[in-house]
Amino acid sequence: MKTYSAKASEIEKKWILIDAEGVVLGRMASQVVTFLRGKHKPSFTPHLDCGDNVIIINAQKIKLTGKKRSDKIYYRHTGYPGGIKEQTAADILDGRFPERVVEKAIERMIPRGSLGRQLMRNLRVYAGAEHGHEAQQPEVFDFASQNEKNKRTS
């Protein structure tokens, strides 16, 4: 018996919509990475982009457990000597681009390289409830109801 390896022409991509309101960041990110890689499909092939397209809405209403909102620090560098900048998760979530917290969490779980960059193109994150992908008829995936630990009220 031979091992099955999917070809690029055989891959079917779906669109999945996830509402991130009140959902724990890390738990949702790990599930989204599974969808992006295609590991939930029986035809998973590690060297191909066989995952689905994922739309995340309400990214600014994501929850972080413990004191991560105030203690988690995101670093970036300007490229100049001494140009390291830092922001807490609260600063980013309350700032201009709150969806970046979700994007970074997912990006850091995806393998590095050309395949990882291709997978990140299949992700769309929106801070609010509006998205422009109604024409793709995305399936709604209710992540919050999968496990009681996935949702936080406070």
Summary of the structure (lengths in Angstrom):
residues: 154
radius of gyration: 16.9
end to end distance: 52.5
largest distance: 58.1
contacts: 397
relative contact order: 0.24
helix: 32%
strand: 19%
